[in-house]
Amino acid sequence: MKVRAWPVAGVGFAVLWIFVRGVALAPSVLLGQFLFGLAVGLPTAYLFRRLYGTRVDLGRGVLALPYVGLYLATFSWEIVRANVDVAYRVLSPGMPIEPEVILVPLRVETDLAVTTIANSITITPGTVTLDHDEESNALYVHAIEGRDPEAIVAPIRTWEGYALEMFDEDASPDDPPREFVVSGGERSQRYGGEPLGENDE
């Protein structure tokens, strides 16, 4: 069932407002803050309605919820793991780091899916998305520790598999990803997956 996108966005803003406020879990307080969020969120969503699609498929959104949960769970675990790893490197004598830039080709293609993956990488301590190459649909990822590139790319592939389902992409999580490239200043080392192809150099 497709409905107008801006009211859905307005309700989303109202729910987000509850989390931002951090209110007590009392029904009356939650309801009051939700109604306040609607009062602000609906006009805001209407005002900026041209920034997103005109209609949204609620049925598709419900089907995507399990993948949203899986994405958030794996992302949260990676945040915790990366925080511990970066803290260890900062506190260790000699700062054991070896920075590297990795070109990670994507299977997701929509702007929202690519942005979600890119932001997840940047939010994770120790990695940052430097750029998106539109021609090859790949992300340049900088990591403070690049001696094990497979370990850096593995969570990105996991997030991407869930994102393919979340955003109803054309590709499938079962489709093999193209191989990633470790720059080393020369972009000569390739790892796993399908070849990038002639136009992806």
Disulfide bonds with the S-S distance in Angstrom:
none
